[in-house]
Amino acid sequence: MKPDPNAPVYGIPPDLEVGMLSQPLAQETWHLPRSTWRGIRDRVTGKGTVCAVLDTGMTSHPALPKPLDVRSFISGESIIDGNGHGTHCCGTVLGRDEDIGVAMGADLVVGKVLSNRGSGSSSGIAAGVRWATELGVDVISMSLGGGSPYQPTINAIRDAMNAGIWVVIAAGNSGFSGRGNTIGWPARSNEGICTGATKQGGGIANFSSGGDQLTWACPGEQILSCSTNGGFRYMSGSSMATPFGAGLACLIIELMRREGNAAIQSRDAIHAFIKRTTKDAGSPGHDPSFGHGIPQADQIVQLLANDDLSWL
């Protein structure tokens, strides 16, 4: 029996919400240590790149730029985020605050593919990916997932990746015991960049899903970002790790262009780059908890400044 294109696909909810703040903390956040990231931002901010966040929409916020384009794929709902999930993810990708945004100079496109209740249709998500691809974005962030494959969505992700667009997708929050596979769809398709979540100290977060399709693991526990009330809040989940990875992709793309390196123009090349530039974690080599490992932003920036990437 074929999957129903209008069946609900649930956006991955945060595993944990710690609290609300009216402004960022005075001290740095664990996943963006200032001692490291100020040096990175002296060299690269994501300027000239565009990330599409496909989620529950976005509510305007002092730390967020005005999107270049928006579209709602949810009937009867505007782009305004009545959930909070999408706004938080936007802030992590490119919030204009050093303790929040990974790619503070990148531009934003917002597609609302999940309703204010956090659910959407498979067909709507596929349409969102196609729309972002046609706009010519550089990165797509998808903090969502469900229990069934839908081929048009998988095809759309494959086409985007083969056009050189980094499609970063949440692995899920089902945990992983070391056996089997708990990754949700479409991350499980192995077409995009399947992203697990790490915690402070570099271990894998207890909630992070695992399986052979995992590509890498990024910070995803107790992540501070934008709230729809104009303040800030902590959220946890592979949903939070995904926009971190998307922001990092913006930095990589900007630096590659500036250094005169050829663009990474296929899914296989993107995965080869990630394999080469992540720090191995967990079992030696690729493993189902960490994938190829944990990206080290400062080391990637240094590599791109000194390597012609002829090995890609």
BATOR-192363 format. One record per residue (C-alpha): residue number from 1; residue in one letter; chain; z, x, y. Coordinates in pm, 1 decimal. Example, Ala and Ser with C-alpha at 12.3 -4.5 7.8 and 13.67 -1.06 7.14 Angstrom:
<recs>
   nr  rest  kette        c3        c1        c2
    1     A      A     780.0    1230.0    -450.0
    2     S      A     714.0    1367.0    -106.0
</recs>
This chain:
<recs>
   nr  rest  kette        c3        c1        c2
    1     M      A       0.0       0.0       0.0
    2     K      A    -101.4     138.8     341.6
    3     P      A     167.8     182.7     607.2
    4     D      A     175.0     -89.6     870.4
    5     P      A      64.3      67.8    1201.0
    6     N      A     292.3    -173.1    1384.6
    7     A      A     597.5    -100.7    1170.6
    8     P      A     889.8      47.0    1365.3
    9     V      A     931.1     421.4    1382.2
   10     Y      A    1275.7     505.8    1508.3
   11     G      A    1332.4     773.0    1767.5
   12     I      A    1586.7    1019.2    1638.1
   13     P      A    1913.3     932.1    1814.9
   14     P      A    2154.1    1201.5    1929.6
   15     D      A    2402.9    1290.4    1659.2
   16     L      A    2677.0    1335.4    1914.5
   17     E      A    2741.9    1257.8    2279.2
   18     V      A    3029.7    1454.6    2426.8
   19     G      A    3062.8    1329.0    2782.3
   20     M      A    2919.5    1264.8    3126.5
   21     L      A    2919.0    1489.8    3432.6
   22     S      A    2821.1    1420.5    3792.4
   23     Q      A    2684.0    1773.2    3827.9
   24     P      A    2620.8    2076.0    3605.2
   25     L      A    2914.7    2288.5    3497.5
   26     A      A    3022.3    2581.1    3712.5
   27     Q      A    3000.1    2803.6    3406.4
   28     E      A    2678.9    2865.6    3217.1
   29     T      A    2563.7    2659.0    2919.9
   30     W      A    2570.5    2834.0    2583.2
   31     H      A    2200.5    2795.9    2505.8
   32     L      A    2079.5    2932.4    2843.3
   33     P      A    2308.8    3230.3    2914.4
   34     R      A    2246.2    3341.4    3271.0
   35     S      A    2267.1    3711.1    3185.1
   36     T      A    1959.0    3668.6    2965.7
   37     W      A    1771.8    3385.4    3130.9
   38     R      A    1778.5    3509.7    3489.5
   39     G      A    1587.0    3814.3    3370.3
   40     I      A    1340.4    3594.2    3183.9
   41     R      A    1284.6    3373.1    3488.3
   42     D      A    1215.0    3674.5    3705.3
   43     R      A     903.6    3712.9    3489.8
   44     V      A     807.2    3364.7    3374.0
   45     T      A     900.7    3000.4    3447.7
   46     G      A     622.4    2801.2    3284.2
   47     K      A     429.7    2772.2    3611.9
   48     G      A      80.9    2632.0    3563.4
   49     T      A     162.4    2471.5    3229.0
   50     V      A     200.7    2100.7    3154.7
   51     C      A     429.8    1945.1    2894.1
   52     A      A     399.0    1584.7    2777.5
   53     V      A     728.5    1432.3    2667.0
   54     L      A     664.1    1139.4    2430.6
   55     D      A     992.8     954.1    2409.7
   56     T      A    1179.0     661.1    2571.4
   57     G      A    1029.6     727.3    2914.5
   58     M      A    1196.2     884.8    3215.5
   59     T      A    1420.4     778.9    3501.6
   60     S      A    1390.1     976.2    3825.5
   61     H      A    1655.8    1243.1    3868.7
   62     P      A    1727.7    1512.5    4130.7
   63     A      A    1671.6    1783.4    3868.9
   64     L      A    1337.7    1645.7    3746.9
   65     P      A     994.9    1682.7    3910.0
   66     K      A     768.1    1385.9    3969.7
   67     P      A     541.5    1351.3    3663.7
   68     L      A     172.4    1425.7    3704.9
   69     D      A      92.2    1120.1    3494.4
   70     V      A     281.7     848.8    3308.8
   71     R      A     194.7     575.2    3062.3
   72     S      A     396.7     322.6    2868.0
   73     F      A     279.8     237.8    2517.8
   74     I      A     557.1     -21.1    2481.3
   75     S      A     449.7    -375.2    2559.5
   76     G      A     652.9    -531.3    2839.4
   77     E      A     837.4    -210.8    2933.9
   78     S      A     768.2      22.0    3224.3
   79     I      A     797.6     398.3    3204.6
   80     I      A    1158.6     371.1    3329.0
   81     D      A    1399.7     500.2    3065.9
   82     G      A    1648.7     232.5    2967.2
   83     N      A    1782.2     444.4    2683.3
   84     G      A    1854.4     790.3    2823.0
   85     H      A    1706.2     989.7    2537.4
   86     G      A    1375.4    1065.3    2707.6
   87     T      A    1529.4    1163.6    3040.8
   88     H      A    1763.3    1406.3    2864.0
   89     C      A    1469.6    1562.1    2678.5
   90     C      A    1266.9    1598.2    3000.3
   91     G      A    1555.3    1786.7    3156.6
   92     T      A    1576.4    2033.3    2870.3
   93     V      A    1205.8    2112.6    2882.8
   94     L      A    1178.6    2174.8    3256.5
   95     G      A    1478.8    2056.9    3457.1
   96     R      A    1503.2    2234.3    3792.4
   97     D      A    1849.9    2372.8    3722.4
   98     E      A    1912.2    2707.0    3555.8
   99     D      A    2176.0    2567.6    3321.7
  100     I      A    1951.4    2286.8    3198.1
  101     G      A    1576.6    2356.3    3201.4
  102     V      A    1399.2    2611.9    2984.2
  103     A      A    1067.5    2612.9    3176.3
  104     M      A    1176.0    2539.9    3532.6
  105     G      A     825.8    2587.6    3675.4
  106     A      A     631.0    2370.5    3431.2
  107     D      A     479.6    2033.3    3520.3
  108     L      A     555.9    1707.1    3343.1
  109     V      A     364.0    1418.8    3187.1
  110     V      A     562.5    1128.8    3040.3
  111     G      A     448.4     890.2    2768.3
  112     K      A     682.3     608.7    2670.1
  113     V      A     622.3     562.9    2297.5
  114     L      A     976.3     448.8    2213.8
  115     S      A    1135.8     137.4    2358.5
  116     N      A    1461.6     119.5    2547.3
  117     R      A    1618.7      42.4    2209.8
  118     G      A    1477.8     365.6    2068.6
  119     S      A    1203.7     234.7    1842.5
  120     G      A     826.3     224.6    1858.0
  121     S      A     519.6     166.1    1643.5
  122     S      A     327.6     424.7    1447.1
  123     S      A       9.5     320.8    1625.1
  124     G      A     173.6     359.2    1965.2
  125     I      A     292.9     709.6    1883.9
  126     A      A     -53.7     807.2    1760.7
  127     A      A    -201.6     667.2    2082.8
  128     G      A      48.5     867.0    2286.0
  129     V      A     -51.2    1192.4    2118.5
  130     R      A    -420.5    1115.6    2174.9
  131     W      A    -356.2    1030.2    2539.3
  132     A      A    -168.6    1354.8    2602.1
  133     T      A    -440.8    1553.1    2426.1
  134     E      A    -711.7    1392.4    2638.3
  135     L      A    -514.9    1478.1    2952.8
  136     G      A    -535.6    1842.2    2851.1
  137     V      A    -163.9    1919.0    2842.1
  138     D      A     -43.8    2249.6    2702.3
  139     V      A     259.6    2125.8    2508.2
  140     I      A     371.9    1794.9    2356.3
  141     S      A     741.5    1731.0    2287.2
  142     M      A     820.6    1461.0    2028.1
  143     S      A    1190.3    1399.1    1962.4
  144     L      A    1124.5    1116.5    1720.3
  145     G      A    1072.8    1044.6    1354.3
  146     G      A    1066.9     792.3    1075.2
  147     G      A    1061.5     753.2     701.6
  148     S      A     691.8     701.9     631.9
  149     P      A     371.5     896.9     697.3
  150     Y      A     103.0     738.3     914.8
  151     Q      A    -228.4     918.7     885.8
  152     P      A    -363.9     847.0    1237.4
  153     T      A     -52.7    1009.7    1386.5
  154     I      A     -86.0    1308.6    1155.3
  155     N      A    -454.8    1339.7    1244.0
  156     A      A    -377.4    1321.4    1616.0
  157     I      A    -118.5    1598.9    1584.0
  158     R      A    -359.4    1814.7    1384.0
  159     D      A    -633.6    1769.7    1643.6
  160     A      A    -395.1    1855.6    1927.3
  161     M      A    -273.2    2172.4    1754.7
  162     N      A    -629.6    2279.8    1680.4
  163     A      A    -706.0    2232.6    2049.8
  164     G      A    -436.1    2490.6    2124.7
  165     I      A    -167.1    2237.5    2221.3
  166     W      A     180.9    2318.1    2092.3
  167     V      A     310.9    1994.6    1936.3
  168     V      A     686.3    2035.8    1888.5
  169     I      A     848.7    1769.8    1667.4
  170     A      A    1209.0    1700.0    1567.8
  171     A      A    1294.9    1762.6    1202.7
  172     G      A    1563.0    1492.3    1194.1
  173     N      A    1939.1    1454.6    1182.1
  174     S      A    1992.0    1382.5     811.6
  175     G      A    2162.6    1711.9     730.6
  176     F      A    2058.7    1944.1     449.7
  177     S      A    2250.9    2057.0     142.2
  178     G      A    2003.4    2326.6      42.1
  179     R      A    1810.5    2110.4    -201.1
  180     G      A    1531.8    1858.5    -166.2
  181     N      A    1378.8    1764.0     167.2
  182     T      A    1539.1    1559.5     445.9
  183     I      A    1276.1    1613.3     717.2
  184     G      A    1137.7    1294.6     873.3
  185     W      A     780.5    1203.7     958.5
  186     P      A     566.2    1312.8    1138.2
  187     A      A     743.3    1652.7    1141.0
  188     R      A     718.4    1657.8     761.6
  189     S      A     337.5    1652.1     778.6
  190     N      A     338.6    2029.7     840.1
  191     E      A      75.2    1984.1    1111.5
  192     G      A     299.3    2032.4    1415.1
  193     I      A     592.8    2260.3    1489.9
  194     C      A     883.0    2118.2    1289.9
  195     T      A    1206.8    2195.8    1472.2
  196     G      A    1560.8    2213.2    1337.5
  197     A      A    1879.7    2251.1    1541.3
  198     T      A    2120.0    2542.1    1576.8
  199     K      A    2475.3    2543.5    1709.1
  200     Q      A    2660.4    2789.9    1929.0
  201     G      A    2693.7    3118.0    1742.8
  202     G      A    2352.3    3087.1    1579.5
  203     G      A    2436.3    2884.8    1268.9
  204     I      A    2241.9    2578.2    1166.8
  205     A      A    2388.7    2252.4    1297.5
  206     N      A    2547.3    2039.8    1025.6
  207     F      A    2324.2    1742.6    1107.2
  208     S      A    1993.8    1935.8    1110.6
  209     S      A    1741.5    1821.8     850.0
  210     G      A    1580.9    2077.5     622.3
  211     G      A    1283.9    2130.6     395.3
  212     D      A     984.0    2350.9     330.1
  213     Q      A     798.9    2225.5     638.7
  214     L      A    1058.6    2353.6     885.9
  215     T      A     896.3    2591.6    1136.1
  216     W      A    1188.9    2720.1    1342.6
  217     A      A    1534.7    2623.1    1464.1
  218     C      A    1631.9    2597.9    1832.1
  219     P      A    1956.8    2517.2    2016.2
  220     G      A    2043.9    2152.0    1957.3
  221     E      A    2420.6    2102.0    1957.9
  222     Q      A    2613.2    2002.1    2271.7
  223     I      A    2314.6    2045.8    2502.9
  224     L      A    2368.2    1958.1    2868.8
  225     S      A    2082.6    1779.4    3044.6
  226     C      A    1989.8    1489.3    3271.1
  227     S      A    2141.3    1142.6    3252.9
  228     T      A    1979.3     823.8    3380.6
  229     N      A    2267.1     775.4    3628.1
  230     G      A    2160.4    1084.8    3821.6
  231     G      A    2428.6    1299.6    3661.6
  232     F      A    2433.6    1503.5    3344.1
  233     R      A    2553.5    1460.6    2988.1
  234     Y      A    2582.9    1644.8    2662.0
  235     M      A    2382.0    1530.7    2361.6
  236     S      A    2326.6    1681.8    2018.8
  237     G      A    2050.7    1651.3    1763.1
  238     S      A    1719.2    1795.8    1657.5
  239     S      A    1600.6    1575.2    1944.3
  240     M      A    1762.5    1827.3    2178.9
  241     A      A    1627.5    2131.2    1992.3
  242     T      A    1272.2    1999.7    2023.1
  243     P      A    1244.3    2007.8    2404.9
  244     F      A    1402.0    2354.3    2403.1
  245     G      A    1116.1    2465.9    2178.7
  246     A      A     865.9    2283.1    2400.1
  247     G      A     998.8    2457.9    2709.5
  248     L      A     976.7    2792.5    2534.9
  249     A      A     614.8    2713.8    2446.2
  250     C      A     542.8    2660.7    2818.0
  251     L      A     682.1    3006.6    2893.5
  252     I      A     474.7    3163.6    2617.1
  253     I      A     154.1    2997.8    2737.5
  254     E      A     205.1    3096.2    3101.6
  255     L      A     276.7    3456.0    3013.7
  256     M      A     -18.2    3480.4    2775.8
  257     R      A    -252.4    3357.5    3048.2
  258     R      A    -108.7    3592.4    3306.5
  259     E      A    -122.4    3895.6    3079.3
  260     G      A    -484.0    3820.3    2994.2
  261     N      A    -423.1    3748.1    2627.6
  262     A      A    -655.6    3506.6    2454.8
  263     A      A    -515.3    3156.8    2415.8
  264     I      A    -374.1    3059.5    2079.2
  265     Q      A    -635.1    2802.3    1987.4
  266     S      A    -551.2    2668.5    1644.0
  267     R      A    -264.7    2538.6    1436.3
  268     D      A    -277.4    2842.2    1208.7
  269     A      A    -265.5    3082.6    1503.7
  270     I      A      30.6    2899.8    1659.8
  271     H      A     222.6    2916.3    1332.8
  272     A      A     130.3    3283.4    1287.9
  273     F      A     266.8    3358.5    1635.4
  274     I      A     593.9    3178.6    1561.6
  275     K      A     632.5    3357.4    1228.0
  276     R      A     584.7    3695.7    1395.8
  277     T      A     813.9    3636.2    1694.1
  278     T      A    1120.1    3453.5    1558.7
  279     K      A    1438.4    3626.0    1443.9
  280     D      A    1495.1    3571.6    1073.8
  281     A      A    1806.0    3367.6     994.8
  282     G      A    1953.2    3226.4     676.0
  283     S      A    1791.5    3352.8     356.8
  284     P      A    1542.7    3640.0     404.1
  285     G      A    1197.9    3516.1     503.4
  286     H      A    1108.1    3152.6     552.8
  287     D      A    1380.0    2916.8     432.2
  288     P      A    1427.6    2537.9     446.2
  289     S      A    1722.1    2547.2     688.9
  290     F      A    1589.8    2779.3     962.5
  291     G      A    1217.3    2791.0     887.3
  292     H      A    1084.5    3124.8    1010.4
  293     G      A    1401.9    3171.6    1213.5
  294     I      A    1539.9    3137.5    1566.3
  295     P      A    1317.8    3222.1    1865.2
  296     Q      A    1455.6    3491.7    2095.9
  297     A      A    1309.4    3417.1    2437.9
  298     D      A    1376.9    3757.9    2592.5
  299     Q      A    1217.7    3940.3    2300.3
  300     I      A     913.1    3712.2    2305.3
  301     V      A     863.8    3775.5    2677.9
  302     Q      A     886.7    4150.1    2619.5
  303     L      A     637.9    4132.2    2332.3
  304     L      A     382.7    3936.8    2534.4
  305     A      A     402.8    4187.5    2817.8
  306     N      A     322.1    4478.0    2584.3
  307     D      A     106.8    4339.5    2301.3
  308     D      A    -257.7    4231.6    2311.1
  309     L      A    -194.6    3994.4    2016.2
  310     S      A    -494.2    4135.2    1831.9
  311     W      A    -308.6    4055.6    1510.8
  312     L      A    -352.6    3680.2    1566.3
</recs>
